[in-house]
Amino acid sequence: MRSIFRATAILSSSSLATIFFSVATAKITSVLLGPGGYGYLGLLQGLLGTGTLLLGMGVSTALVKEGAVALSREDQRGVDSLSRAAGLLSLSLGGVGAVLLVIFRAPIGRWMLGQAQHTGAALLVGAALTFTLLTATFTSTLNAHHRIKELAKTGVVTSVLSNLATILLVWRLGVRGVLPAVVLAAAISLATVMYFVRKNIGAPASSPNPGELVQSSHALLRFGIPYMASLLVGTGVNLVMPAVILHTLDISAVGFYRASVAISVNYLGFMLAAMAQDYYPRVSALADHPDQLADVVNQQHRLIMLVAAPIILVAVAVTPYFVPIIYSKKFYPTVDLLEWQLIGDIFKFSSWTMSYVILARCSSVVYFLTELSAGVLMALTSYAGIRILGLPGLGIGFLITYILYYVIVSIVVRREIRLVWSPANKRLMFATVAMALVVRIVPFTALAPFRTEIALLCAAVAGITSLLLIHKDFTGRNLVFWGKDVT
């Protein structure tokens, strides 16, 4: 547990700066652009995310898996070959993406952005796409080498520089500065991660021959393409959600949705980073050891519940006050959507501790089917939610999706490694969900005037309990006050 805490602590410290600058940027850009302009930024980032997912071919994730295995065998030449092959694939696929964006700029622009794009704009998006693909490859190189500190530093520097650039361009150019800001942010990310890779890992020690590059490319694509397809039908649905909202509601609703997603992702961004950059490599290394893998899953789940539960409960408590401060009063419709998403995050993080096991251990078909189930559920519940309840229906659909997804991945992982949740994990999960639902239901009862006080009380109870248990896990000692064991 101590190594997990240490990695999470390092990544968490870097995320504080990342979250701070992201929140500041969101506040400034939302005020400067308004819901409509902020919605356009969300549409543009959705287009870039969709292109990255499709053309990335899962190469960066495959590099983490294959690279970690090669490093565990001390096969440095194999690592060099994989890194070089991943870079060439990302550069080539980025070029293909730029060409496709220019050729199909009109239909892509109308569907994803609500307006046809000219050639210059399409080329700029293509450049951002290429930069993003290469950034993912270099980041995966650090990840495969398990360079946690360097990953944390990369995140901080990238956040500071890219957010400052975004603020400057939007301030000077308004909505016209949104596209250049996205491109410049992608370029800054690439330059930053390249610097840390060159400084801490250096250039490849060997020069792979064409045959080795072809073999490495096949290995990356053999894992990456099914993984990409799985993401496309799973979480990839979220990338096109802004376009769906645009055509179902309006561009202001896209702005509200993006504001909600920005908060629900950023406030626990360090947990996502820890899972992708620390947990996944460890799970991959133990893929053939189911008993040890089950222990690691239980440890990771315990950590997530101890860290995430108090933060989620605090976020639910202050959302009605937090959203107008972070954005503006015009964004208040975001509140109902965000509260439901925050509760859904409990099941999302819990299920992800298991989905990484499926990714590392199971066949690509099994992973594809589990992600397909998530995508289908998200599409159906979101569309039904919008039609029946409007914007808040998206949040309810998000919660329903991850409850059902949690059940699905639980069944798969239990059959695969005979995973059984520890009694402590069961209690933590039940208590967190119960308190979150109480806070959400209180406004519909006679206790509605005390909603904030009740929510903060729940968050305080969860926070104190988590601190006591983390102290016990990290030090191996019970915490004693006035001669009494409080853990």
SVG drawing of the C-alpha trace seen along z (x, -y; Angstrom):
<svg xmlns="http://www.w3.org/2000/svg" viewBox="-41 -42 64 59">
<polyline fill="none" stroke="black" stroke-width="0.4" points="0.0,0.0 2.8,-2.4 4.1,-2.4 0.6,-3.1 0.2,-6.0 3.6,-7.3 2.9,-7.3 -0.6,-8.8 0.9,-11.5 3.5,-12.5 0.9,-12.6 -1.6,-14.4 0.9,-17.2 1.3,-17.9 -2.4,-17.8 -3.0,-20.6 -1.2,-23.0 -3.0,-21.5 -6.4,-21.8 -5.7,-25.3 -4.7,-26.6 -7.5,-24.7 -10.1,-26.2 -8.6,-29.7 -8.6,-29.3 -12.2,-28.0 -13.3,-31.0 -11.6,-33.5 -12.6,-31.9 -16.2,-31.3 -16.5,-35.0 -14.8,-36.2 -16.7,-33.8 -20.0,-33.2 -21.9,-29.8 -22.0,-29.9 -18.3,-30.6 -17.4,-28.1 -19.6,-25.6 -17.6,-26.1 -14.4,-25.4 -16.0,-22.2 -17.1,-21.2 -13.6,-21.8 -12.0,-19.8 -14.5,-17.0 -13.5,-17.0 -9.8,-16.8 -10.5,-14.1 -12.5,-12.0 -9.7,-12.3 -7.1,-11.4 -9.0,-8.3 -9.7,-7.1 -6.2,-7.8 -4.2,-7.0 -5.0,-3.4 -4.3,-2.6 -0.6,-2.9 0.2,-4.9 -1.5,-2.5 0.0,0.5 3.5,-1.1 2.9,-1.2 1.9,2.5 4.5,3.8 7.2,1.5 6.7,2.4 6.9,6.1 10.1,5.5 11.7,3.6 10.8,6.3 12.8,8.7 15.6,6.1 15.2,6.1 16.5,2.6 16.7,3.1 13.1,4.2 12.1,1.0 14.0,-1.2 12.3,0.5 8.8,0.1 9.5,-3.6 10.7,-4.3 7.9,-2.4 5.3,-4.2 6.7,-7.6 6.7,-6.8 3.1,-5.4 1.8,-8.5 3.5,-10.9 2.1,-9.0 -1.4,-8.7 -1.4,-12.4 -0.6,-13.2 -3.4,-11.0 -5.7,-12.7 -4.8,-16.2 -5.4,-15.1 -8.8,-13.6 -9.8,-16.8 -9.1,-18.9 -10.9,-16.6 -14.0,-16.2 -13.9,-19.6 -17.5,-20.5 -19.4,-17.5 -17.1,-17.1 -17.4,-20.8 -21.2,-20.8 -21.7,-17.7 -19.0,-18.3 -18.8,-22.1 -22.2,-23.2 -20.6,-25.0 -18.5,-24.1 -14.8,-24.7 -12.4,-26.3 -9.1,-24.7 -7.0,-26.8 -9.0,-25.8 -9.0,-22.2 -5.2,-22.3 -4.9,-23.8 -7.0,-21.1 -4.9,-18.5 -1.7,-20.0 -3.2,-19.9 -4.2,-16.3 -0.6,-15.3 0.9,-17.1 -1.5,-15.3 -0.7,-11.9 3.0,-12.5 2.5,-13.8 0.7,-10.6 3.5,-8.5 6.2,-10.4 4.1,-10.3 3.7,-6.6 7.5,-6.3 7.7,-7.9 4.9,-5.7 6.4,-2.5 9.6,-3.4 7.5,-4.2 8.9,-7.7 6.3,-9.0 8.1,-12.2 8.8,-13.1 5.1,-12.5 4.1,-14.8 6.5,-17.5 5.3,-17.2 1.7,-17.7 2.5,-20.8 4.6,-22.5 2.1,-21.7 -0.8,-22.9 0.8,-26.2 2.1,-27.1 -0.9,-25.9 -3.5,-27.5 -1.6,-30.8 -1.5,-30.6 -5.2,-29.9 -6.1,-32.9 -3.9,-35.2 -5.3,-34.3 -9.0,-34.3 -8.4,-37.6 -6.9,-39.2 -9.0,-37.6 -12.2,-36.4 -13.9,-33.5 -11.5,-33.8 -8.7,-32.9 -10.2,-29.5 -8.8,-27.5 -5.3,-28.9 -5.3,-28.4 -6.1,-24.7 -3.3,-24.3 -0.8,-26.1 -1.7,-24.1 -1.1,-20.9 2.3,-22.2 3.3,-23.2 2.3,-19.7 4.5,-18.0 7.5,-20.2 7.3,-19.7 7.0,-16.0 9.8,-15.7 12.1,-17.7 11.5,-15.4 11.9,-12.3 15.2,-13.5 16.4,-14.7 15.5,-11.6 15.5,-8.7 17.6,-10.0 17.7,-9.0 17.4,-5.3 20.6,-3.4 20.2,-1.3 19.0,-1.8 16.4,0.8 16.5,2.1 13.5,2.0 12.6,5.6 12.5,4.9 10.4,1.7 7.9,3.7 7.7,6.3 7.3,3.7 4.6,1.9 2.7,5.1 2.9,5.8 1.6,2.2 -1.2,2.4 -2.2,5.9 -3.0,4.7 -3.8,1.1 -6.5,1.5 -8.8,3.6 -8.2,1.3 -9.0,-1.7 -12.2,0.0 -13.1,0.7 -12.7,-2.9 -14.5,-4.1 -17.7,-2.1 -17.2,-2.8 -15.9,-6.0 -15.6,-7.4 -19.3,-8.1 -18.5,-11.0 -16.4,-12.6 -19.3,-13.0 -21.7,-14.0 -21.2,-17.7 -22.3,-17.3 -25.3,-15.3 -26.3,-18.1 -25.7,-20.7 -28.2,-19.1 -30.6,-18.1 -30.6,-21.2 -28.4,-24.2 -24.8,-25.5 -25.4,-27.0 -26.3,-23.6 -23.0,-22.4 -21.3,-25.0 -23.2,-23.9 -22.3,-20.3 -18.6,-21.1 -18.5,-23.1 -19.9,-20.1 -17.5,-17.6 -14.5,-20.0 -15.3,-20.0 -16.1,-16.3 -12.8,-15.4 -10.5,-18.0 -11.4,-17.7 -10.2,-14.1 -7.7,-14.3 -4.9,-13.0 -6.8,-9.7 -7.1,-9.3 -3.4,-10.0 -2.5,-7.6 -4.5,-4.8 -3.2,-5.3 0.4,-6.0 1.0,-3.8 -1.8,-1.3 -2.0,-0.1 1.7,0.7 1.6,2.7 -1.5,4.6 0.1,5.4 3.2,6.8 1.0,9.1 -1.4,10.2 -0.3,13.8 -0.6,13.9 -4.3,13.8 -4.0,14.1 -1.5,11.2 -3.7,9.2 -6.7,9.6 -4.8,8.2 -3.6,5.2 -7.2,4.5 -8.4,4.5 -5.6,2.2 -6.3,-0.2 -10.0,-0.2 -9.5,-1.0 -7.2,-3.9 -9.7,-5.3 -12.6,-5.1 -10.5,-6.7 -9.3,-9.6 -12.2,-10.1 -15.2,-9.7 -14.6,-12.8 -13.8,-14.9 -16.9,-13.8 -19.1,-14.5 -17.6,-18.0 -18.1,-18.6 -21.7,-17.6 -22.2,-19.8 -20.8,-23.0 -21.8,-22.6 -24.7,-25.1 -22.2,-27.8 -19.1,-26.5 -20.4,-26.6 -21.3,-30.4 -18.0,-31.2 -15.9,-29.0 -17.8,-30.2 -20.6,-32.7 -24.3,-32.9 -25.1,-32.2 -23.8,-28.7 -26.2,-27.8 -28.1,-25.2 -24.8,-23.1 -25.6,-22.4 -28.3,-19.7 -26.3,-17.9 -23.1,-18.0 -24.6,-16.7 -25.8,-13.5 -22.4,-13.1 -20.5,-13.4 -22.5,-10.5 -21.9,-8.5 -18.1,-9.1 -18.2,-6.8 -19.2,-3.9 -16.9,-5.0 -13.8,-5.0 -14.7,-1.8 -15.4,-0.1 -12.1,-1.4 -10.1,0.5 -11.5,3.6 -11.6,2.6 -7.8,2.2 -7.6,5.8 -9.7,6.8 -7.5,4.7 -4.3,6.2 -5.4,9.8 -8.4,10.7 -8.6,11.0 -9.3,8.0 -12.8,9.4 -13.8,9.4 -12.5,5.9 -14.3,4.8 -17.6,6.2 -17.4,4.6 -16.6,1.2 -19.3,1.7 -21.8,2.2 -20.7,-1.1 -21.0,-2.9 -24.4,-1.5 -25.7,-2.3 -24.3,-5.8 -25.8,-6.5 -29.3,-5.1 -29.5,-6.6 -28.2,-10.0 -30.5,-10.3 -33.5,-9.2 -32.4,-11.6 -32.2,-14.6 -35.6,-13.8 -37.4,-13.3 -35.6,-15.7 -33.5,-17.9 -30.0,-18.7 -30.2,-17.2 -31.2,-13.9 -27.6,-13.6 -26.4,-13.4 -29.0,-10.8 -28.0,-8.8 -24.3,-9.0 -25.2,-7.6 -27.3,-4.8 -24.6,-3.9 -21.8,-3.5 -24.0,-1.5 -24.7,1.0 -21.1,0.9 -19.9,1.6 -22.1,4.7 -20.8,5.9 -17.1,5.5 -17.5,7.1 -18.9,10.2 -16.1,10.5 -13.3,9.8 -14.7,12.2 -14.7,15.0 -11.3,14.1 -9.3,13.7 -11.9,14.8 -11.9,11.2 -13.7,10.9 -14.0,7.4 -12.6,7.2 -15.1,6.4 -13.5,2.9 -14.0,2.2 -17.7,3.2 -18.3,0.9 -16.5,-2.0 -18.5,-1.6 -21.8,-1.3 -21.2,-4.2 -20.1,-6.5 -23.0,-5.8 -25.5,-6.1 -24.2,-9.5 -24.1,-10.8 -27.7,-9.7 -28.9,-11.2 -27.4,-14.6 -29.1,-14.4 -32.5,-13.4 -32.6,-15.9 -33.7,-18.9 -36.9,-17.0 -37.8,-16.5 -38.7,-18.8 -35.0,-19.0 -34.3,-21.0 -33.3,-24.2 -30.5,-22.3 -29.2,-20.6 -25.8,-22.2 -25.2,-21.6 -26.2,-17.9 -23.9,-17.6 -21.0,-19.2 -21.5,-17.0 -21.4,-13.8 -18.3,-15.1 -16.6,-15.8 -17.5,-12.3 -16.1,-10.7 -13.0,-12.9 -12.1,-12.2 -12.7,-8.5 -10.5,-8.5 -7.6,-10.3 -7.6,-7.9 -7.6,-4.8 -5.0,-6.3 -2.7,-7.0 -3.2,-3.4 -2.5,-1.9 0.6,-4.2 2.3,-3.8 1.1,-0.4 0.0,-1.9 -3.3,-2.7 -3.9,-6.4 -4.3,-7.0 -5.8,-10.0 -5.9,-10.3 -4.9,-6.7 -7.7,-5.4 -7.5,-3.7 -9.5,-5.7 -9.0,-3.5"/>
</svg>
